[in-house]
Every structure is written in structure tokens, then in C-alpha cells.
Amino acid sequence: MKEAIEITKAVHQGKNVKRLREICGIKQETIAVQMGLSQQAVSQLEQKETLDSKQIEEIAKILKVSPDIIKYMTDDAANNFINTFNDHFGFNFQCTFNPLDKYIEAMEANKALYERLLASEKEKSDLLQKVLDTKL
């Protein structure tokens, strides 16, 4: 029970609103219009450590998130959430090799295969020529 109290002390609901709003790409003016407030009032809401539950419900509906995220998301959880977006949803797109080198390797392998195939066909042609020469 003591841990739950410490967690709620670390939550800054106004910062959570701001973070979520920025992630969603929504401006303060948009929230202000939908809540019937001024942009300055929304800015002041984002500065408050705690918001009343009615405001949280309205903002959560506008941002299309659960009110619990605004109420309980800690700074650590917010950083993890934001880093998930920056990490391309968990996929690492950094190559550990040069793609051009891999392409050149593949082309060299194709070239070697073509040369072996050409040599094999030349052998067949030479054998056929010998067979024809012996019959004539």
C-alpha cells in the first residue's frame, strides 16, 4: 500500500496530458476548443500536478486514451512509452553490414555460377564435336 502512495506522488498529471497531446500531434488550441476553454487555460492545466477527474475524463476522450494513463503514468513509464515510438515500435533498423557489399557479393556469385555454366556447355559442345568428327 505504501508503494502505491509513493507512485501517485511521482505522477504529474499535467505533464502526462502534455506528453500524450504531443505524441498524438494535437495542439493546445484543439483541446481548448473541444473543452470550451482558452488555449491559455489548457496551458495552465498542463502545468498542474493534479487535475480533477472531470477534466481528466474530457481530455482522455479527446486524446482517445484511457483516463488511467493520465492519472497514473509515471515519468519512467512515460519515457519507456516515448522511447517505444522512437525505436520504431521495437524494431531495430540499423544495418550491421553494408547493403551494397552484399549486393556486390551476390553479383559475384551469379557471375561465378554463369562462368561454370558456360564452361559446362563448352565441354558438352566439345564432346558433341568429337562424336561428330569420329563418325565422319
C-alpha positions as CSV (number, residue, x, y, z in Angstrom):
1,M,0.0,0.0,0.0
2,K,2.9,2.3,0.8
3,E,4.3,1.7,-2.7
4,A,1.0,2.8,-4.3
5,I,1.1,6.1,-2.4
6,E,4.7,6.8,-3.5
7,I,3.8,6.1,-7.1
8,T,0.9,8.5,-7.1
9,K,3.2,11.2,-5.6
10,A,5.6,10.8,-8.6
11,V,2.7,11.4,-11.1
12,H,2.4,14.8,-12.7
13,Q,-1.0,14.6,-14.5
14,G,-0.5,17.9,-16.3
15,K,2.8,16.7,-17.8
16,N,1.1,13.5,-18.8
17,V,-1.5,15.4,-20.7
18,K,1.2,17.4,-22.4
19,R,3.2,14.3,-23.4
20,L,0.2,12.5,-24.7
21,R,-1.0,15.5,-26.6
22,E,2.4,15.9,-28.2
23,I,2.6,12.2,-29.1
24,C,-0.9,12.4,-30.7
25,G,0.1,15.6,-32.6
26,I,-2.7,17.6,-31.1
27,K,-2.3,21.3,-30.3
28,Q,-3.5,23.0,-27.2
29,E,-5.9,25.0,-29.2
30,T,-7.7,21.8,-30.4
31,I,-8.2,20.6,-26.8
32,A,-9.3,24.2,-25.8
33,V,-12.0,24.3,-28.4
34,Q,-13.3,20.9,-27.6
35,M,-13.4,21.6,-23.9
36,G,-14.7,25.2,-24.3
37,L,-11.6,26.7,-22.8
38,S,-8.9,29.1,-23.9
39,Q,-5.5,27.9,-25.1
40,Q,-4.0,29.6,-22.0
41,A,-6.3,27.6,-19.8
42,V,-5.1,24.3,-21.4
43,S,-1.5,25.5,-20.9
44,Q,-2.3,26.1,-17.2
45,L,-3.9,22.6,-17.0
46,E,-0.6,21.1,-18.3
47,Q,1.3,22.9,-15.5
48,K,-0.9,21.5,-12.7
49,E,0.4,18.4,-10.8
50,T,-3.2,17.1,-10.3
51,L,-6.3,17.6,-12.3
52,D,-9.9,16.9,-11.3
53,S,-11.4,13.7,-12.6
54,K,-13.9,15.5,-14.9
55,Q,-11.1,17.3,-16.7
56,I,-9.1,14.0,-16.9
57,E,-12.1,12.3,-18.5
58,E,-12.7,15.0,-21.0
59,I,-9.0,15.2,-22.0
60,A,-8.7,11.4,-22.2
61,K,-11.7,11.3,-24.5
62,I,-10.2,14.0,-26.8
63,L,-6.8,12.2,-26.9
64,K,-8.5,8.8,-27.3
65,V,-6.6,7.3,-24.3
66,S,-7.6,5.7,-21.1
67,P,-8.0,8.2,-18.2
68,D,-5.8,5.9,-16.1
69,I,-2.8,6.8,-18.3
70,I,-3.2,10.5,-17.4
71,K,-3.8,9.7,-13.7
72,Y,-1.1,7.1,-13.1
73,M,1.7,7.3,-15.8
74,T,5.0,7.9,-14.0
75,D,8.0,9.7,-15.6
76,D,9.7,6.3,-16.1
77,A,6.7,4.8,-17.8
78,A,6.3,7.9,-20.0
79,N,10.0,7.7,-21.0
80,N,9.6,4.0,-21.9
81,F,6.4,4.7,-23.8
82,I,8.0,7.6,-25.8
83,N,11.2,5.5,-26.4
84,T,9.0,2.8,-27.9
85,F,7.9,5.3,-30.6
86,N,11.4,6.4,-31.2
87,D,12.6,2.8,-31.5
88,H,10.2,2.2,-34.5
89,F,7.9,0.1,-32.3
90,G,10.6,-2.3,-31.1
91,F,12.3,-3.0,-34.4
92,N,16.0,-2.2,-35.0
93,F,16.5,-0.9,-38.5
94,Q,20.3,-0.2,-38.1
95,C,22.2,-2.4,-40.5
96,T,25.4,-4.1,-39.3
97,F,26.6,-4.6,-42.8
98,N,26.8,-2.5,-46.0
99,P,23.9,-3.5,-48.2
100,L,25.9,-2.5,-51.3
101,D,28.6,-5.0,-50.3
102,K,26.0,-7.7,-50.0
103,Y,24.7,-6.9,-53.5
104,I,28.2,-7.0,-55.0
105,E,28.8,-10.4,-53.3
106,A,25.5,-11.7,-54.8
107,M,26.5,-10.4,-58.3
108,E,29.9,-12.0,-58.0
109,A,28.3,-15.3,-57.0
110,N,26.0,-15.0,-60.0
111,K,28.9,-14.3,-62.3
112,A,30.9,-17.3,-61.0
113,L,27.8,-19.5,-61.5
114,Y,27.4,-18.2,-65.0
115,E,31.0,-18.9,-65.8
116,R,30.7,-22.5,-64.5
117,L,27.6,-23.0,-66.6
118,L,29.3,-21.6,-69.7
119,A,32.3,-23.9,-69.2
120,S,29.9,-26.9,-68.8
121,E,28.2,-26.0,-72.0
122,K,31.5,-25.6,-73.8
123,E,32.5,-29.1,-72.6
124,K,29.3,-30.5,-74.0
125,S,29.8,-28.8,-77.3
126,D,33.4,-30.1,-77.5
127,L,32.2,-33.7,-76.8
128,L,29.5,-33.4,-79.4
129,Q,32.0,-32.1,-81.9
130,K,34.4,-35.1,-81.2
131,V,31.5,-37.5,-81.6
132,L,30.6,-35.9,-85.0
133,D,34.3,-35.9,-86.1
134,T,34.7,-39.6,-85.3
135,K,31.5,-40.5,-87.3
136,L,32.5,-38.6,-90.4
